[in-house]
């Protein structure tokens, strides 16, 4: 549109033509405030979408962090071998019920599989521990010295078993943090006398805190006894004759191929147990790295599903912004006509409506981020896992909400910019 010939017309034209981004920003804020309730309802889809993105990603990260912490608490590169299924008298016994693993199997694994750093035979069973007038039901583990290396579990107070105690079956015990708390109420248990199934023991150590296992059991609610003592006098009397064990805990050396080591262990155990080709294994191997990968895969799948739901919410929010902006164009036809009549360019009008749509989306994004962080904090507190908020996801959610505003506001802004000033004033 050519500039007006009169000085007054030129002045008005220049005023309209030189509308700054700040003017458009302030005008957009004024329009949002004028219809506050409508603006809030328009933001709702964006708020829900962004909050869902932040919360779901944070919950997923927290769950994965908890799984990783539990794996590390069990021990790095750890493989658990337990007795498997066998058939006796026509009845198929469940996993762990058969006495098919022995001390000798553990020693053979350590000696013949180069990738193994430690192989520890373990017997276990429930016991009642009595200390003075206090008593506590716990789990007793009969272990040898390799167990501490395999589980990467150190003694926090006191000491480990000596070679002599481990070999001859000394009546000494090392307890977990939970047992120490329940029986000794914060006092030092070192040197204290306890009874386990009426067998006296001297406490020589307290283990460091391990926390919950992947199955949710308290790893600190345990008492460690020398393997021979436990098997002969406490929890494994039925296993003493054939020297069988409940499990073998194996630690693979750092950098070794765990899958290859697992295959080698299976072949060795099948050979030692004289299992013919075609027969099932009489043991079961549990690779904790595979369990971790499976759980992380499940967490990722769930996170992607929830993110898809959040993305749909953002799209719905964008459609809501577009609808409201189209209504706003219709309501403000006279304003648009007046501005263009005094010299505002189409791009100025377009910029104002684009800024308004983007502001609505960004404000909704900020509110959504705050709500998402709040939900993440509450979820982490209830579930008991770490709070893991990824700043990159927060930034991406904010930027994406702005893009939704730009995309949703483009068509209404384009329609406003194409209005004919005369027709707009006549329609108003």
Phi, psi and omega in degrees: 000125181294149180292146179299149182283329183283153178302319181295318180296319179296321180296316179295320181297315181295322179296317179289325186285335184261026178297123184274168176297324179297318178298317180295321179297312180295322178295322179293317177300319180297320180293321179294318179294325182295331178235061189300312183297317180296321179295319179296316179295325178294323180289342192304317179298319178294317180302311181297316181298311181294317178300319179295318179300309182298313184295315184293318179295318180294318178297317178298316178296320179296319179296317179295321179297323179292318178299315179298320179295321179292322177297315179296325178294326177289327182129142182286144176053046186261137175233133179251126176249126180233157176303144185255202182277135170224162178250125181230121180061033179084353180258134179270115182279144181287166179303131178092351183271338184272150178264072187250357179244142182226171174306317184300325177298316180298315180295323179292320178300314181296322185282327191251346177252109188296333183285348184274128177271323180208142176225114188243117173287144184222134166245149184213161177180158178284140182219163171250124182256132180241128176227102184064237179268356181262152174213157185205134175275127184215191178245128177261133176243125172268119187224161169253185187294337180293339183299319183296322178287319182296317181274355184052049185241118185258159175274125181277321181226134181091222186210169173277177174292150173275165177302318181296316179296320180291321184286314186266356178080058180291155180267066179235158184217150171237132186246158176277169183299322181295316179297317179299319181292317184287327184266332187237004170049045176091346178281164179285125180270356185299127180089351182288151178261133177229167176236132177237111186053045178067012175258125181283142177222151172254131179281124181246353181196160174232129183283158173291162183286134178251329182083198184280150174275177179296335178275359178090004179276153181278109182289343180272352178270074188206153172233127181262130179235155173304141186306313183295319180296313182297317184288325185271334189232348187236289190244350186233033184301329179285346182257356187296321186293314182264006177057034179281160182227160179282330179196164172238122180263121186242132174250127179270141180299147179300133178090350180278155177283110185294319181297317179295319178297321179297317178298318181295321178296317180298316180298318181295315181293322177297320179295316181293327182269004177054049179270124180286156176303136181097341177277147178291155173297143174261027177210166179228133182251126179244112180267112184293334177295322178292321177299317179298314180298320179296314181293321178293322177297318178296319180295319179295319179299315179296320180297319179295321178298314181291325177294326177297318177298318179296321180296320177299320179297320178294320178297316178299319177298320178296320178296321177298318178297316180300315181299314181294322180292324176295319175297319181296321178299316180296317182292329187254027181302318181296316179300317180296316180298317179297316181296318181287331179292329181265009171117001178293136180277156178305323181293332176293316179296317180298318180297319182298315182287325176296315179298320181296315179295319180293321178298316179301315181293318182292319177298317176299322178297316179297314178299318179298320178298314180297317179294318179299318178295319178299316178297320180298318180296317180294317181297316180297322180292318181291315184281340179078023176250169184295148173274113182237101178251119182275114180302328180296321179292320178299314179296318180296320179296319179296313180297318181295322178297321176296319179296322177300318178297317180296312181296317182289329183272352187294311183295313176301320179295321179296318178297318179296320182292335183271358180296139175276127185304317182295314180294324180295318180290324180291321180293326181289000000 
